[in-house]
Amino acid sequence: YGAVIILGVSGNLALIVIILKQKEMRNVTNILIVNLSFSDLLVAIMCLPFTFVYTLMDHWVFGEAMCKLNPFVQCVSITVSIFSLVLIAVERHQLIINPRGWRPNNRHAYVGIAVIWVLAVVSSLPFLIYQVLTDEPFQNVTLDAFKDKYVCFDKFPSDSHRLSYTTLLLMLQYFGPL
């Protein structure tokens, strides 16, 4: 985890800074790559450290706000990454298949990025709503080691709600981009 976090933060920050500092590098593809790097940077900063500690400790120690925020940011980042790659592929396809036809410009890239982020945030909202911090799994355990321990997991109103949401994410993040 440590190496991935360090390389993820330094590599993505370097890429973002290089592209943003050099105006001649600000083309549609690079704008979309900066967006992709930013979402990967979010994962390296906001998700990996917390997931690492949660995996090691086997209980959640970061409080309820981070319990909700962590999976929300993970879902947003995944969605942004996927659709950034889709827009890069569409732009490349357009330039190769129809080089003299319509070409996306920087404004189109910024609009696409805005749409991606809105879609990602809206599709990830159930994590903010249904993610809970609870001691339920430890209530029947009498060992002192599990006293005052909490876990963070989703608690949808019903299994059908969970299934519907999971299916929606599958359609949005996997089948949609195909």
Biotite code that builds the C-alpha atoms (Angstrom):
import biotite.structure as struc

atoms = struc.array([
    struc.Atom([0.000, 0.000, 0.000], chain_id="A", res_id=1, res_name="TYR", atom_name="CA", element="C"),
    struc.Atom([2.765, 2.424, 0.930], chain_id="A", res_id=2, res_name="GLY", atom_name="CA", element="C"),
    struc.Atom([4.522, 2.243, -2.425], chain_id="A", res_id=3, res_name="ALA", atom_name="CA", element="C"),
    struc.Atom([1.240, 2.596, -4.323], chain_id="A", res_id=4, res_name="VAL", atom_name="CA", element="C"),
    struc.Atom([0.267, 5.643, -2.251], chain_id="A", res_id=5, res_name="ILE", atom_name="CA", element="C"),
    struc.Atom([3.671, 7.324, -2.663], chain_id="A", res_id=6, res_name="ILE", atom_name="CA", element="C"),
    struc.Atom([3.909, 6.598, -6.396], chain_id="A", res_id=7, res_name="LEU", atom_name="CA", element="C"),
    struc.Atom([0.234, 7.440, -6.920], chain_id="A", res_id=8, res_name="GLY", atom_name="CA", element="C"),
    struc.Atom([0.510, 10.822, -5.241], chain_id="A", res_id=9, res_name="VAL", atom_name="CA", element="C"),
    struc.Atom([3.894, 11.818, -6.690], chain_id="A", res_id=10, res_name="SER", atom_name="CA", element="C"),
    struc.Atom([3.256, 10.497, -10.205], chain_id="A", res_id=11, res_name="GLY", atom_name="CA", element="C"),
    struc.Atom([-0.200, 11.990, -10.587], chain_id="A", res_id=12, res_name="ASN", atom_name="CA", element="C"),
    struc.Atom([0.819, 15.315, -9.034], chain_id="A", res_id=13, res_name="LEU", atom_name="CA", element="C"),
    struc.Atom([3.827, 15.535, -11.370], chain_id="A", res_id=14, res_name="ALA", atom_name="CA", element="C"),
    struc.Atom([1.668, 14.818, -14.417], chain_id="A", res_id=15, res_name="LEU", atom_name="CA", element="C"),
    struc.Atom([-0.968, 17.378, -13.393], chain_id="A", res_id=16, res_name="ILE", atom_name="CA", element="C"),
    struc.Atom([1.630, 20.092, -12.712], chain_id="A", res_id=17, res_name="VAL", atom_name="CA", element="C"),
    struc.Atom([3.512, 19.475, -15.979], chain_id="A", res_id=18, res_name="ILE", atom_name="CA", element="C"),
    struc.Atom([0.388, 19.640, -18.142], chain_id="A", res_id=19, res_name="ILE", atom_name="CA", element="C"),
    struc.Atom([-1.100, 22.648, -16.336], chain_id="A", res_id=20, res_name="LEU", atom_name="CA", element="C"),
    struc.Atom([2.157, 24.669, -16.390], chain_id="A", res_id=21, res_name="LYS", atom_name="CA", element="C"),
    struc.Atom([2.788, 24.250, -20.122], chain_id="A", res_id=22, res_name="GLN", atom_name="CA", element="C"),
    struc.Atom([0.039, 25.908, -22.166], chain_id="A", res_id=23, res_name="LYS", atom_name="CA", element="C"),
    struc.Atom([1.045, 24.117, -25.373], chain_id="A", res_id=24, res_name="GLU", atom_name="CA", element="C"),
    struc.Atom([0.227, 20.803, -23.683], chain_id="A", res_id=25, res_name="MET", atom_name="CA", element="C"),
    struc.Atom([-3.373, 21.785, -22.942], chain_id="A", res_id=26, res_name="ARG", atom_name="CA", element="C"),
    struc.Atom([-5.146, 19.837, -25.660], chain_id="A", res_id=27, res_name="ASN", atom_name="CA", element="C"),
    struc.Atom([-8.296, 17.735, -25.345], chain_id="A", res_id=28, res_name="VAL", atom_name="CA", element="C"),
    struc.Atom([-6.481, 14.479, -24.597], chain_id="A", res_id=29, res_name="THR", atom_name="CA", element="C"),
    struc.Atom([-4.219, 16.026, -21.965], chain_id="A", res_id=30, res_name="ASN", atom_name="CA", element="C"),
    struc.Atom([-7.112, 17.856, -20.292], chain_id="A", res_id=31, res_name="ILE", atom_name="CA", element="C"),
    struc.Atom([-8.889, 14.511, -19.967], chain_id="A", res_id=32, res_name="LEU", atom_name="CA", element="C"),
    struc.Atom([-5.674, 12.874, -18.715], chain_id="A", res_id=33, res_name="ILE", atom_name="CA", element="C"),
    struc.Atom([-5.368, 15.562, -16.012], chain_id="A", res_id=34, res_name="VAL", atom_name="CA", element="C"),
    struc.Atom([-8.928, 14.740, -14.959], chain_id="A", res_id=35, res_name="ASN", atom_name="CA", element="C"),
    struc.Atom([-8.052, 11.034, -14.852], chain_id="A", res_id=36, res_name="LEU", atom_name="CA", element="C"),
    struc.Atom([-4.922, 11.799, -12.812], chain_id="A", res_id=37, res_name="SER", atom_name="CA", element="C"),
    struc.Atom([-6.909, 13.937, -10.390], chain_id="A", res_id=38, res_name="PHE", atom_name="CA", element="C"),
    struc.Atom([-9.381, 11.118, -9.746], chain_id="A", res_id=39, res_name="SER", atom_name="CA", element="C"),
    struc.Atom([-6.466, 8.696, -9.235], chain_id="A", res_id=40, res_name="ASP", atom_name="CA", element="C"),
    struc.Atom([-4.886, 11.207, -6.855], chain_id="A", res_id=41, res_name="LEU", atom_name="CA", element="C"),
    struc.Atom([-8.124, 11.238, -4.857], chain_id="A", res_id=42, res_name="LEU", atom_name="CA", element="C"),
    struc.Atom([-7.909, 7.459, -4.508], chain_id="A", res_id=43, res_name="VAL", atom_name="CA", element="C"),
    struc.Atom([-4.276, 7.619, -3.365], chain_id="A", res_id=44, res_name="ALA", atom_name="CA", element="C"),
    struc.Atom([-4.978, 10.310, -0.762], chain_id="A", res_id=45, res_name="ILE", atom_name="CA", element="C"),
    struc.Atom([-8.550, 9.678, 0.372], chain_id="A", res_id=46, res_name="MET", atom_name="CA", element="C"),
    struc.Atom([-9.072, 5.939, -0.053], chain_id="A", res_id=47, res_name="CYS", atom_name="CA", element="C"),
    struc.Atom([-5.916, 3.832, 0.075], chain_id="A", res_id=48, res_name="LEU", atom_name="CA", element="C"),
    struc.Atom([-4.626, 4.942, 3.504], chain_id="A", res_id=49, res_name="PRO", atom_name="CA", element="C"),
    struc.Atom([-8.007, 4.375, 5.166], chain_id="A", res_id=50, res_name="PHE", atom_name="CA", element="C"),
    struc.Atom([-8.551, 1.035, 3.441], chain_id="A", res_id=51, res_name="THR", atom_name="CA", element="C"),
    struc.Atom([-5.069, -0.077, 4.499], chain_id="A", res_id=52, res_name="PHE", atom_name="CA", element="C"),
    struc.Atom([-5.647, 0.766, 8.174], chain_id="A", res_id=53, res_name="VAL", atom_name="CA", element="C"),
    struc.Atom([-9.165, -0.738, 8.137], chain_id="A", res_id=54, res_name="TYR", atom_name="CA", element="C"),
    struc.Atom([-7.812, -3.963, 6.646], chain_id="A", res_id=55, res_name="THR", atom_name="CA", element="C"),
    struc.Atom([-4.998, -4.167, 9.209], chain_id="A", res_id=56, res_name="LEU", atom_name="CA", element="C"),
    struc.Atom([-7.081, -3.323, 12.265], chain_id="A", res_id=57, res_name="MET", atom_name="CA", element="C"),
    struc.Atom([-10.231, -5.186, 11.202], chain_id="A", res_id=58, res_name="ASP", atom_name="CA", element="C"),
    struc.Atom([-12.407, -2.413, 12.626], chain_id="A", res_id=59, res_name="HIS", atom_name="CA", element="C"),
    struc.Atom([-13.113, 1.209, 11.711], chain_id="A", res_id=60, res_name="TRP", atom_name="CA", element="C"),
    struc.Atom([-11.293, 3.891, 13.733], chain_id="A", res_id=61, res_name="VAL", atom_name="CA", element="C"),
    struc.Atom([-11.919, 7.010, 11.637], chain_id="A", res_id=62, res_name="PHE", atom_name="CA", element="C"),
    struc.Atom([-15.413, 7.995, 12.760], chain_id="A", res_id=63, res_name="GLY", atom_name="CA", element="C"),
    struc.Atom([-18.772, 8.169, 11.053], chain_id="A", res_id=64, res_name="GLU", atom_name="CA", element="C"),
    struc.Atom([-17.984, 11.039, 8.676], chain_id="A", res_id=65, res_name="ALA", atom_name="CA", element="C"),
    struc.Atom([-15.048, 9.174, 7.117], chain_id="A", res_id=66, res_name="MET", atom_name="CA", element="C"),
    struc.Atom([-17.119, 5.974, 7.115], chain_id="A", res_id=67, res_name="CYS", atom_name="CA", element="C"),
    struc.Atom([-19.524, 7.697, 4.732], chain_id="A", res_id=68, res_name="LYS", atom_name="CA", element="C"),
    struc.Atom([-16.962, 9.766, 2.833], chain_id="A", res_id=69, res_name="LEU", atom_name="CA", element="C"),
    struc.Atom([-14.463, 6.984, 2.051], chain_id="A", res_id=70, res_name="ASN", atom_name="CA", element="C"),
    struc.Atom([-16.727, 4.715, -0.065], chain_id="A", res_id=71, res_name="PRO", atom_name="CA", element="C"),
    struc.Atom([-18.366, 7.793, -1.603], chain_id="A", res_id=72, res_name="PHE", atom_name="CA", element="C"),
    struc.Atom([-14.981, 9.105, -2.790], chain_id="A", res_id=73, res_name="VAL", atom_name="CA", element="C"),
    struc.Atom([-14.009, 5.615, -4.007], chain_id="A", res_id=74, res_name="GLN", atom_name="CA", element="C"),
    struc.Atom([-17.158, 5.340, -6.107], chain_id="A", res_id=75, res_name="CYS", atom_name="CA", element="C"),
    struc.Atom([-16.811, 8.893, -7.450], chain_id="A", res_id=76, res_name="VAL", atom_name="CA", element="C"),
    struc.Atom([-13.164, 8.273, -8.369], chain_id="A", res_id=77, res_name="SER", atom_name="CA", element="C"),
    struc.Atom([-13.889, 4.987, -10.110], chain_id="A", res_id=78, res_name="ILE", atom_name="CA", element="C"),
    struc.Atom([-16.736, 6.527, -12.100], chain_id="A", res_id=79, res_name="THR", atom_name="CA", element="C"),
    struc.Atom([-14.658, 9.575, -13.063], chain_id="A", res_id=80, res_name="VAL", atom_name="CA", element="C"),
    struc.Atom([-11.732, 7.358, -14.113], chain_id="A", res_id=81, res_name="SER", atom_name="CA", element="C"),
    struc.Atom([-13.918, 5.106, -16.239], chain_id="A", res_id=82, res_name="ILE", atom_name="CA", element="C"),
    struc.Atom([-15.688, 7.921, -18.053], chain_id="A", res_id=83, res_name="PHE", atom_name="CA", element="C"),
    struc.Atom([-12.477, 9.925, -18.512], chain_id="A", res_id=84, res_name="SER", atom_name="CA", element="C"),
    struc.Atom([-11.055, 6.896, -20.326], chain_id="A", res_id=85, res_name="LEU", atom_name="CA", element="C"),
    struc.Atom([-14.266, 6.666, -22.367], chain_id="A", res_id=86, res_name="VAL", atom_name="CA", element="C"),
    struc.Atom([-13.971, 10.323, -23.433], chain_id="A", res_id=87, res_name="LEU", atom_name="CA", element="C"),
    struc.Atom([-10.287, 9.846, -24.307], chain_id="A", res_id=88, res_name="ILE", atom_name="CA", element="C"),
    struc.Atom([-11.232, 6.819, -26.433], chain_id="A", res_id=89, res_name="ALA", atom_name="CA", element="C"),
    struc.Atom([-14.071, 8.731, -28.152], chain_id="A", res_id=90, res_name="VAL", atom_name="CA", element="C"),
    struc.Atom([-11.759, 11.655, -28.906], chain_id="A", res_id=91, res_name="GLU", atom_name="CA", element="C"),
    struc.Atom([-9.027, 9.360, -30.279], chain_id="A", res_id=92, res_name="ARG", atom_name="CA", element="C"),
    struc.Atom([-11.591, 7.410, -32.309], chain_id="A", res_id=93, res_name="HIS", atom_name="CA", element="C"),
    struc.Atom([-12.973, 10.596, -33.830], chain_id="A", res_id=94, res_name="GLN", atom_name="CA", element="C"),
    struc.Atom([-9.509, 11.830, -34.805], chain_id="A", res_id=95, res_name="LEU", atom_name="CA", element="C"),
    struc.Atom([-8.522, 8.507, -36.397], chain_id="A", res_id=96, res_name="ILE", atom_name="CA", element="C"),
    struc.Atom([-11.777, 7.521, -38.121], chain_id="A", res_id=97, res_name="ILE", atom_name="CA", element="C"),
    struc.Atom([-12.846, 10.972, -39.271], chain_id="A", res_id=98, res_name="ASN", atom_name="CA", element="C"),
    struc.Atom([-9.743, 13.230, -39.240], chain_id="A", res_id=99, res_name="PRO", atom_name="CA", element="C"),
    struc.Atom([-11.347, 15.986, -41.329], chain_id="A", res_id=100, res_name="ARG", atom_name="CA", element="C"),
    struc.Atom([-14.727, 15.893, -39.604], chain_id="A", res_id=101, res_name="GLY", atom_name="CA", element="C"),
    struc.Atom([-15.888, 17.190, -36.253], chain_id="A", res_id=102, res_name="TRP", atom_name="CA", element="C"),
    struc.Atom([-13.091, 17.507, -33.724], chain_id="A", res_id=103, res_name="ARG", atom_name="CA", element="C"),
    struc.Atom([-13.668, 18.004, -30.022], chain_id="A", res_id=104, res_name="PRO", atom_name="CA", element="C"),
    struc.Atom([-12.058, 21.148, -28.626], chain_id="A", res_id=105, res_name="ASN", atom_name="CA", element="C"),
    struc.Atom([-10.969, 22.147, -25.113], chain_id="A", res_id=106, res_name="ASN", atom_name="CA", element="C"),
    struc.Atom([-14.407, 23.551, -24.312], chain_id="A", res_id=107, res_name="ARG", atom_name="CA", element="C"),
    struc.Atom([-15.979, 20.192, -25.182], chain_id="A", res_id=108, res_name="HIS", atom_name="CA", element="C"),
    struc.Atom([-13.451, 18.494, -22.876], chain_id="A", res_id=109, res_name="ALA", atom_name="CA", element="C"),
    struc.Atom([-14.360, 20.789, -19.963], chain_id="A", res_id=110, res_name="TYR", atom_name="CA", element="C"),
    struc.Atom([-18.086, 20.227, -20.530], chain_id="A", res_id=111, res_name="VAL", atom_name="CA", element="C"),
    struc.Atom([-17.478, 16.472, -20.684], chain_id="A", res_id=112, res_name="GLY", atom_name="CA", element="C"),
    struc.Atom([-15.519, 16.613, -17.430], chain_id="A", res_id=113, res_name="ILE", atom_name="CA", element="C"),
    struc.Atom([-18.307, 18.574, -15.717], chain_id="A", res_id=114, res_name="ALA", atom_name="CA", element="C"),
    struc.Atom([-20.884, 16.016, -16.873], chain_id="A", res_id=115, res_name="VAL", atom_name="CA", element="C"),
    struc.Atom([-18.662, 13.154, -15.677], chain_id="A", res_id=116, res_name="ILE", atom_name="CA", element="C"),
    struc.Atom([-18.274, 14.666, -12.199], chain_id="A", res_id=117, res_name="TRP", atom_name="CA", element="C"),
    struc.Atom([-21.989, 15.380, -11.819], chain_id="A", res_id=118, res_name="VAL", atom_name="CA", element="C"),
    struc.Atom([-22.825, 11.833, -12.934], chain_id="A", res_id=119, res_name="LEU", atom_name="CA", element="C"),
    struc.Atom([-20.189, 10.394, -10.577], chain_id="A", res_id=120, res_name="ALA", atom_name="CA", element="C"),
    struc.Atom([-21.369, 12.380, -7.554], chain_id="A", res_id=121, res_name="VAL", atom_name="CA", element="C"),
    struc.Atom([-25.055, 11.649, -8.148], chain_id="A", res_id=122, res_name="VAL", atom_name="CA", element="C"),
    struc.Atom([-24.473, 7.932, -8.737], chain_id="A", res_id=123, res_name="SER", atom_name="CA", element="C"),
    struc.Atom([-22.373, 7.719, -5.553], chain_id="A", res_id=124, res_name="SER", atom_name="CA", element="C"),
    struc.Atom([-24.824, 9.497, -3.219], chain_id="A", res_id=125, res_name="LEU", atom_name="CA", element="C"),
    struc.Atom([-26.261, 6.253, -1.778], chain_id="A", res_id=126, res_name="PRO", atom_name="CA", element="C"),
    struc.Atom([-22.909, 5.703, -0.052], chain_id="A", res_id=127, res_name="PHE", atom_name="CA", element="C"),
    struc.Atom([-23.362, 8.972, 1.842], chain_id="A", res_id=128, res_name="LEU", atom_name="CA", element="C"),
    struc.Atom([-26.913, 7.989, 2.739], chain_id="A", res_id=129, res_name="ILE", atom_name="CA", element="C"),
    struc.Atom([-26.662, 4.277, 3.585], chain_id="A", res_id=130, res_name="TYR", atom_name="CA", element="C"),
    struc.Atom([-23.113, 3.811, 4.876], chain_id="A", res_id=131, res_name="GLN", atom_name="CA", element="C"),
    struc.Atom([-23.192, 3.345, 8.668], chain_id="A", res_id=132, res_name="VAL", atom_name="CA", element="C"),
    struc.Atom([-20.764, 2.951, 11.530], chain_id="A", res_id=133, res_name="LEU", atom_name="CA", element="C"),
    struc.Atom([-21.982, 0.238, 13.883], chain_id="A", res_id=134, res_name="THR", atom_name="CA", element="C"),
    struc.Atom([-20.886, -2.215, 16.541], chain_id="A", res_id=135, res_name="ASP", atom_name="CA", element="C"),
    struc.Atom([-23.534, -4.776, 15.475], chain_id="A", res_id=136, res_name="GLU", atom_name="CA", element="C"),
    struc.Atom([-21.088, -7.535, 14.457], chain_id="A", res_id=137, res_name="PRO", atom_name="CA", element="C"),
    struc.Atom([-19.369, -7.330, 17.859], chain_id="A", res_id=138, res_name="PHE", atom_name="CA", element="C"),
    struc.Atom([-22.443, -7.150, 20.128], chain_id="A", res_id=139, res_name="GLN", atom_name="CA", element="C"),
    struc.Atom([-22.552, -10.886, 20.865], chain_id="A", res_id=140, res_name="ASN", atom_name="CA", element="C"),
    struc.Atom([-18.794, -11.225, 21.293], chain_id="A", res_id=141, res_name="VAL", atom_name="CA", element="C"),
    struc.Atom([-17.697, -11.319, 24.931], chain_id="A", res_id=142, res_name="THR", atom_name="CA", element="C"),
    struc.Atom([-13.957, -10.849, 24.378], chain_id="A", res_id=143, res_name="LEU", atom_name="CA", element="C"),
    struc.Atom([-12.610, -7.530, 25.658], chain_id="A", res_id=144, res_name="ASP", atom_name="CA", element="C"),
    struc.Atom([-10.583, -7.084, 22.464], chain_id="A", res_id=145, res_name="ALA", atom_name="CA", element="C"),
    struc.Atom([-13.844, -6.454, 20.575], chain_id="A", res_id=146, res_name="PHE", atom_name="CA", element="C"),
    struc.Atom([-15.386, -4.083, 23.115], chain_id="A", res_id=147, res_name="LYS", atom_name="CA", element="C"),
    struc.Atom([-16.053, -0.611, 21.689], chain_id="A", res_id=148, res_name="ASP", atom_name="CA", element="C"),
    struc.Atom([-15.061, -1.690, 18.167], chain_id="A", res_id=149, res_name="LYS", atom_name="CA", element="C"),
    struc.Atom([-16.978, -0.520, 15.110], chain_id="A", res_id=150, res_name="TYR", atom_name="CA", element="C"),
    struc.Atom([-17.281, -1.558, 11.497], chain_id="A", res_id=151, res_name="VAL", atom_name="CA", element="C"),
    struc.Atom([-18.263, 0.523, 8.518], chain_id="A", res_id=152, res_name="CYS", atom_name="CA", element="C"),
    struc.Atom([-20.650, -1.001, 5.990], chain_id="A", res_id=153, res_name="PHE", atom_name="CA", element="C"),
    struc.Atom([-23.664, -0.192, 3.863], chain_id="A", res_id=154, res_name="ASP", atom_name="CA", element="C"),
    struc.Atom([-27.089, -0.656, 5.395], chain_id="A", res_id=155, res_name="LYS", atom_name="CA", element="C"),
    struc.Atom([-29.695, -0.263, 2.673], chain_id="A", res_id=156, res_name="PHE", atom_name="CA", element="C"),
    struc.Atom([-33.394, -0.312, 3.623], chain_id="A", res_id=157, res_name="PRO", atom_name="CA", element="C"),
    struc.Atom([-33.704, -3.763, 2.050], chain_id="A", res_id=158, res_name="SER", atom_name="CA", element="C"),
    struc.Atom([-31.776, -6.334, 0.056], chain_id="A", res_id=159, res_name="ASP", atom_name="CA", element="C"),
    struc.Atom([-33.734, -5.350, -3.048], chain_id="A", res_id=160, res_name="SER", atom_name="CA", element="C"),
    struc.Atom([-32.519, -1.735, -2.659], chain_id="A", res_id=161, res_name="HIS", atom_name="CA", element="C"),
    struc.Atom([-28.919, -2.965, -2.384], chain_id="A", res_id=162, res_name="ARG", atom_name="CA", element="C"),
    struc.Atom([-29.361, -5.233, -5.410], chain_id="A", res_id=163, res_name="LEU", atom_name="CA", element="C"),
    struc.Atom([-30.949, -2.425, -7.447], chain_id="A", res_id=164, res_name="SER", atom_name="CA", element="C"),
    struc.Atom([-28.147, -0.006, -6.621], chain_id="A", res_id=165, res_name="TYR", atom_name="CA", element="C"),
    struc.Atom([-25.404, -2.546, -7.271], chain_id="A", res_id=166, res_name="THR", atom_name="CA", element="C"),
    struc.Atom([-27.003, -3.438, -10.604], chain_id="A", res_id=167, res_name="THR", atom_name="CA", element="C"),
    struc.Atom([-27.245, 0.255, -11.499], chain_id="A", res_id=168, res_name="LEU", atom_name="CA", element="C"),
    struc.Atom([-23.527, 0.712, -10.759], chain_id="A", res_id=169, res_name="LEU", atom_name="CA", element="C"),
    struc.Atom([-22.695, -2.362, -12.851], chain_id="A", res_id=170, res_name="LEU", atom_name="CA", element="C"),
    struc.Atom([-24.692, -0.954, -15.766], chain_id="A", res_id=171, res_name="MET", atom_name="CA", element="C"),
    struc.Atom([-23.211, 2.535, -15.371], chain_id="A", res_id=172, res_name="LEU", atom_name="CA", element="C"),
    struc.Atom([-19.578, 1.649, -14.706], chain_id="A", res_id=173, res_name="GLN", atom_name="CA", element="C"),
    struc.Atom([-19.174, -1.497, -16.795], chain_id="A", res_id=174, res_name="TYR", atom_name="CA", element="C"),
    struc.Atom([-21.824, -2.073, -19.454], chain_id="A", res_id=175, res_name="PHE", atom_name="CA", element="C"),
    struc.Atom([-22.383, 1.626, -20.245], chain_id="A", res_id=176, res_name="GLY", atom_name="CA", element="C"),
    struc.Atom([-18.760, 2.276, -21.267], chain_id="A", res_id=177, res_name="PRO", atom_name="CA", element="C"),
    struc.Atom([-18.638, -0.890, -23.373], chain_id="A", res_id=178, res_name="LEU", atom_name="CA", element="C"),
])
